[in-house]
Amino acid sequence: MPIKPAAGKTFEYTVPVVVVGAGAAGMTAALAARDGGAEVLLLERDHTPRGSTAMSQGNIAAAGTKSQKAAGVDDSGDRFADDIIKLTRGETDAELARVFANASGRTVDWLTETHHIPLAVDMDWGAKLGHSRSRIHATPRKTGTELVSCLLNACETAGVDLITDAHVVDVFADGDGTVRGVRFERPDGSDEEVGCGALILTTCGFGANREMIREFIPDMADAIYHGHEGNEGDGIQWGMELGAATADMTAFQGLGALAEPARVLIHYIVILDGGIVVNINGERFTDESTDISGMGRKVTAQPEHYVWFIFDQKRQDFVMKYEEHKEAMEVGAVRKAETTEELAQITKMPLETLEKTLADVVAMQNGTGKDKHGRDFANETPLQGPPWYVVKSVGALFHTQGGLVIDGNAQVQRIDGTPLPNLFAAGGTARSTSGPSDWGYIPAAGLFTATTQGRLAGVAAARLTTAAEQSAAAE
Ligand SMILES: Cc1cc2nc3c(=O)[nH]c(=O)nc-3n(C[C@H](O)[C@H](O)[C@H](O)COP(=O)(O)OP(=O)(O)OC[C@H]3O[C@@H](n4cnc5c(N)ncnc54)[C@H](O)[C@@H]3O)c2cc1C
């Protein structure tokens, strides 16, 4: 991903703000830059913008939103920041976490009110997994594809110029790191160049780049990657070449909830609400209700590298309202066992151990005994089976969380702490708020940072380029 010298270069056309990558971060950045009065060009390598955003569940963590207030949730950016700092054991940049957490509520309100994206707090999520308040927001169908459609509509309405099938391959910059333009390739082999006043990098992380995974997260080098294939780390590499600092490159979100062999995501609410995860021996091996990001590693470490999710009719009925669970049912990822014997047959687990595991869990849910793995079963409605529902599941790396170091305006910082003059980054391209590993990922942080950092980047890039235009006009 070489940076090419801009010296002596002229561009046929120049756009004040160029954004590379049309996922949640890129589209939000483009919207904010348009709102700030800048002309914006959004370049996307795929024929249809999807990104990891479309693969996601579309959940966005945000605090202090109008939707939360209407639902009676008393929350604030500072409370959200405290939760992030606690979950990451203080190993994230606390000041930045506070800036982004405090900007998250406004981001969701702005997307809802100004850009008519119908986001509302999902009260089913509740205060769990590090969130001390209900603060997960989603569109009505609670899917990433719906979120992408809404963002695309909003970009069109706002007058964002979007070019798809535009794979950015080169960035042109001056010696001092000022970016002057980019070159992108088209599927027919042709290419185009465009100049820019500011560049916003939103190409996501490096989950699809095996070499980078091997370098930065070597113990996940052979893990399944279940994110967008376009996330090859382009933006991070350009930033690094320009002298940007990176941080938390070892961080990622892992999940142990990928149905095998269908490779569809299983909604984790089936576990949080009382279901269990067992290995092929029919034994639980961890508190599966906490640290769901860390489950990716733990599931992969089990014998034969897969596990079984088990839940009952009540959980099955509840989760059917989620599109992804309907899809899991359609592809046959979820199987029903009318008896515990049938459950043992389907899974080839030893019946005796399985019966003991289930009986122990139900006893703990009824208030008898303590879980050796530390799960607090006391407040859960006891599992009532048979029938049982069961899913074979594997662990995977979903998206990386480290990236370019940015400031509170999403402007990329050099290793010496000074800002690169006109370079911004957001979403998977920028360092997230998850700390250095997989255990610090607070649910829905991916889209929280994508949208919030995206908005901040768009606002700042528009401010920079409109100020430059005004001073050029005054001369
Ligand atoms: C299965 C799954 C479920 C998830 N669920 C959630 C969830 O519910 N909530 C949550 O907060 N997070 C979730 N995440 C994480 C979340 O999806 C990401 O953190 C978020 O989508 C990142 O947004 P982004 O805009 O940075 O990247 P993306 O949405 O991946 O967009 C990046 C775009 O850049 C394009 N691109 C890359 N390189 C170039 C180039 N050189 N030139 C032009 N274009 C380029 C790509 O094609 C892509 O369209 C999930 C992730 C996965 C994989």
The ligand as an SDF file (V2000), in Angstrom:
LIG
                    3D

 53 58  0  0  0  0  0  0  0  0999 V2000
  -20.8290  -10.9750   11.9580 C   0  0  0  0  0  0  0  0  0  0  0  0
  -20.5380   -9.6520   12.6080 C   0  0  0  0  0  0  0  0  0  0  0  0
  -21.4840   -9.1190   13.5000 C   0  0  0  0  0  0  0  0  0  0  0  0
  -21.2290   -7.8810   14.0960 C   0  0  0  0  0  0  0  0  0  0  0  0
  -22.2060   -7.3080   14.8890 N   0  0  0  0  0  0  0  0  0  0  0  0
  -21.9880   -6.0840   15.4030 C   0  0  0  0  0  0  0  0  0  0  0  0
  -23.0130   -5.3940   16.1130 C   0  0  0  0  0  0  0  0  0  0  0  0
  -24.1660   -5.8060   16.1760 O   0  0  0  0  0  0  0  0  0  0  0  0
  -22.6920   -4.1860   16.6930 N   0  0  0  0  0  0  0  0  0  0  0  0
  -21.4490   -3.6310   16.5690 C   0  0  0  0  0  0  0  0  0  0  0  0
  -21.2130   -2.5670   17.1180 O   0  0  0  0  0  0  0  0  0  0  0  0
  -20.4860   -4.2270   15.8410 N   0  0  0  0  0  0  0  0  0  0  0  0
  -20.7440   -5.4080   15.2370 C   0  0  0  0  0  0  0  0  0  0  0  0
  -19.7840   -5.9750   14.4560 N   0  0  0  0  0  0  0  0  0  0  0  0
  -18.5960   -5.1660   14.1350 C   0  0  0  0  0  0  0  0  0  0  0  0
  -19.0010   -4.0860   13.1330 C   0  0  0  0  0  0  0  0  0  0  0  0
  -19.6490   -4.7060   12.0420 O   0  0  0  0  0  0  0  0  0  0  0  0
  -17.7730   -3.3070   12.6600 C   0  0  0  0  0  0  0  0  0  0  0  0
  -17.0650   -2.8480   13.7770 O   0  0  0  0  0  0  0  0  0  0  0  0
  -18.2170   -2.1050   11.8340 C   0  0  0  0  0  0  0  0  0  0  0  0
  -19.1130   -2.5210   10.8200 O   0  0  0  0  0  0  0  0  0  0  0  0
  -17.0170   -1.4180   11.2160 C   0  0  0  0  0  0  0  0  0  0  0  0
  -17.4870   -0.4310   10.3420 O   0  0  0  0  0  0  0  0  0  0  0  0
  -16.4950    0.1720    9.2790 P   0  0  0  0  0  0  0  0  0  0  0  0
  -17.2730    1.1890    8.5220 O   0  0  0  0  0  0  0  0  0  0  0  0
  -15.2410    0.5770    9.9550 O   0  0  0  0  0  0  0  0  0  0  0  0
  -16.1190   -1.0640    8.3350 O   0  0  0  0  0  0  0  0  0  0  0  0
  -16.9200   -1.8370    7.1920 P   0  0  0  0  0  0  0  0  0  0  0  0
  -18.3750   -1.8430    7.4390 O   0  0  0  0  0  0  0  0  0  0  0  0
  -16.2540   -3.1440    7.0070 O   0  0  0  0  0  0  0  0  0  0  0  0
  -16.6660   -0.9370    5.9100 O   0  0  0  0  0  0  0  0  0  0  0  0
  -15.3820   -0.8240    5.3210 C   0  0  0  0  0  0  0  0  0  0  0  0
  -15.5710   -0.6780    3.8320 C   0  0  0  0  0  0  0  0  0  0  0  0
  -14.3440   -0.2780    3.2280 O   0  0  0  0  0  0  0  0  0  0  0  0
  -14.2340   -0.9060    1.9780 C   0  0  0  0  0  0  0  0  0  0  0  0
  -12.8290   -0.8810    1.5740 N   0  0  0  0  0  0  0  0  0  0  0  0
  -11.7810   -1.5280    2.1430 C   0  0  0  0  0  0  0  0  0  0  0  0
  -10.6270   -1.2360    1.5120 N   0  0  0  0  0  0  0  0  0  0  0  0
  -10.9440   -0.3820    0.5090 C   0  0  0  0  0  0  0  0  0  0  0  0
  -10.1780    0.2660   -0.5120 C   0  0  0  0  0  0  0  0  0  0  0  0
   -8.8490    0.1120   -0.6080 N   0  0  0  0  0  0  0  0  0  0  0  0
  -10.8210    1.0660   -1.4110 N   0  0  0  0  0  0  0  0  0  0  0  0
  -12.1760    1.2450   -1.3320 C   0  0  0  0  0  0  0  0  0  0  0  0
  -12.9440    0.6410   -0.3820 N   0  0  0  0  0  0  0  0  0  0  0  0
  -12.3370   -0.1460    0.5350 C   0  0  0  0  0  0  0  0  0  0  0  0
  -14.7950   -2.2920    2.2110 C   0  0  0  0  0  0  0  0  0  0  0  0
  -15.1870   -2.9120    1.0080 O   0  0  0  0  0  0  0  0  0  0  0  0
  -15.9770   -1.9780    3.1480 C   0  0  0  0  0  0  0  0  0  0  0  0
  -17.1650   -1.7750    2.4220 O   0  0  0  0  0  0  0  0  0  0  0  0
  -20.0120   -7.2000   13.8400 C   0  0  0  0  0  0  0  0  0  0  0  0
  -19.0770   -7.7410   12.9460 C   0  0  0  0  0  0  0  0  0  0  0  0
  -19.3430   -8.9470   12.3280 C   0  0  0  0  0  0  0  0  0  0  0  0
  -18.3430   -9.4740   11.3560 C   0  0  0  0  0  0  0  0  0  0  0  0
  1  2  1  0
  2  3  1  0
  2 52  2  0
  3  4  2  0
  4  5  1  0
  4 50  1  0
  5  6  2  0
  6  7  1  0
  6 13  1  0
  7  8  2  0
  7  9  1  0
  9 10  1  0
 10 11  2  0
 10 12  1  0
 12 13  2  0
 13 14  1  0
 14 15  1  0
 14 50  1  0
 15 16  1  0
 16 17  1  0
 16 18  1  0
 18 19  1  0
 18 20  1  0
 20 21  1  0
 20 22  1  0
 22 23  1  0
 23 24  1  0
 24 25  2  0
 24 26  1  0
 24 27  1  0
 27 28  1  0
 28 29  2  0
 28 30  1  0
 28 31  1  0
 31 32  1  0
 32 33  1  0
 33 34  1  0
 33 48  1  0
 34 35  1  0
 35 36  1  0
 35 46  1  0
 36 37  1  0
 36 45  1  0
 37 38  2  0
 38 39  1  0
 39 40  1  0
 39 45  2  0
 40 41  1  0
 40 42  2  0
 42 43  1  0
 43 44  2  0
 44 45  1  0
 46 47  1  0
 46 48  1  0
 48 49  1  0
 50 51  2  0
 51 52  1  0
 52 53  1  0
M  END
$$$$
